[in-house]
């Protein structure tokens, strides 16, 4: 990630948590100049809530939420086909000491500029929650 801090999030367009896109984009807009980025990883593994093609996902995100942060192709975050990135991320524990599979759409992992995964936030934790903001600010490049 070229020495940037990153909030890595598995995203979906048809989820009750989809409005988190707005908060993720606000973080991107505010902190991109300080060595931070959001990275979105679309996944259709939770309730079929990301059925679209890459182009459909991009169009939805940009027109509905003004998303400018990088998005990957659709991936699996759990199971036998789990993407290699998520093999590393899911080994990290959350605040309660639990590691393992991603629970649902919009689970967040904070990666420090050196590539270390330093925090894991479950799906219902808002991207702009105080604990997320504090964690991000603590790892921004100085």
Secondary structure, DSSP 4 states (H G I P E B T S, - for coil): -TT-EEEEEEE-SSSTTTTHHHHHHHHHHHHGGGTEEEEEEE--TTTT---S-HHHHHHHHHHHH---SEE----B-SSTTB-HHHHHHTTS--TTS--SS--STT-EEEE-TTS-EEEEE-TTS-TTSHHHHHHHHHHS--
